[in-house]
């Protein structure tokens, strides 16, 4: 068995009110061309693809965007038992929602 540990960022959300369902666990595991928090120069909560989309889990709306992406892919808040999603499968949709508005309409 390999004793090395991999870096990962895990976001666990619990339904409210308490007892109405199980936790949703969104996991961002390290891998080729991916980054997760693990020290300098990355900030806490930063996940992304090297040279691609990224998301800071501490920014307002980031967790909501991930929750919405999980819901679009079938997560139901009332389900019993912990549900786990690969965060990378949700990243692009969540980051797209979080992308700043640019162009002529952004200045009006």
BELRA-V564657 format. One line per field, one symbol per residue. ss: DSSP state (H for helix, E for strand, - for the rest). phi: phi as a letter, one per 40 degrees, with the letter a starting at -180 (. if undefined). Layout:
# BELRA-V564657
ss = ???
phi = ???
This chain:
# BELRA-V564657
ss = -------EEEEEE----------EEEEEE----EE----------EEEE----EEE-----HHHHHHHHHHH----------EEEE-HHHHHHHHHHH-----HHHH-
phi = .cccbccabbbbbbcbcdgcibcbbbbbccadgbbbdahdccccgcbibdgbcaabcccdgcccccccccccchcbccccgcbbbcdccbdccccccccccbgdcccc
